[in-house]
């Protein structure tokens, strides 16, 4: 299933309605379409290669907001149900297992097959 994208930024109610197998929490994009988070940029191609093909696992990019909004402790994605403390974070919806930051480049291929 092709990679889907949330509204930017995604509301928590929108995220809770997602039926994809994986939630990929990313920084929002700037006016030029670029991610502001360098760690998100570093995994962007790998995420596209993994979740982009029509026969790949289903995933949705969840944009957490621009940097000032993300950095506030009250950012909605930092609380339940997802408790995302760092971006990028990939959460497997069926069991809540997650990969965070550099774990994505190290373990994503095996993680989506587990």
N, C-alpha and C positions, 0 to 999 in steps of 0.2 A: 504494500500500500504506500503510495507516495507520502512524503513527509508533509504534515499539515502545519499551519502556523496559527497562533492565537492572535486576537486583537493585541495592539501594542499600546499600553501595557495590558496584560490579561487580568481580568477580575477573578477573585477566588471562586465566585459562583460559576464563571465560565469554565475554569479548570476542573471543578468538581463534576461538570457535565461531560467531560471528555471520556471517550471509550477506547482510546488508543492503548496499546500495550505498554508504551513507554512515554514518560513525560520528560522533556528536555528543557530544563530551566536555563535561560540565557538572558544576557543583558538586552535591553531594548536597542533599537537601531537609531542612529542619528538622522538628521535631515538628508544626508547623502546615502543612507541605507547601510551604513557601517555599524557594526557592533562596537560599543564603547569599551567593553571588557577584553583585554588582551588574551586572557585564558580562554574565553569563548571563541575568539578569532582563531586561536591555535588549534581548536578541535573542530572548527566549522566544516572543513573538507571531509574529515573522517565521519562526522555525523551525517553529512549529505550522502556519502558513499554507502553508509550502513542503512539509513532509513529512507533514502530517496528512491531506490528502485521499486518498481511496482510489485516485485516479489519479495521485498524486504519486510522486516517487522514494522508494525504500525507505530508511528511516533508523532508527537506534536511538540513543536517549539513553543514554550511558554515564556513570553517576554515579561520580565519582572519590573521593568521601568528604567528610567534614566538614572544615572549614577547617584545624584542627590536623593532621589526617592528610594532607591535600593538600599542605600547606606543607613537609612533611618531604622531603628529597631522596631518601629511599628509597621514596617512594610508587611503587607498581608501574606506574602509568601514565606516569611520567616516564622509564621505561627502555624497552627494546625489547619488542615490536616497534614501538610507536607513538611513543615519545619526545615525549609531550605536555608542553610547558613552561608553557603558559598555558591558561586556560579563559575563555570557551568556545573550543573548537577543533573544526572539522568536517573530517574526513578522508574523501576519496573512496577507497574500498577497492580499486578496480581498479588504481590507480596511485600511491596514497599522497599525492597532491596535497592541500593543506590550505589552509583559511582560518582565521585566528586573530583573535579579538577584533573590533575595528572593521572588519576586512576582510569580516566576515560581512554586516554591513548594507550595505556598499558593493558586494559582488560575488556574493552568494549566488545570485541568479537566473541569472546567466550561468554560474556554476560548476556548477550542477546540470545545465545543458544541454550542457556541453562534453563 
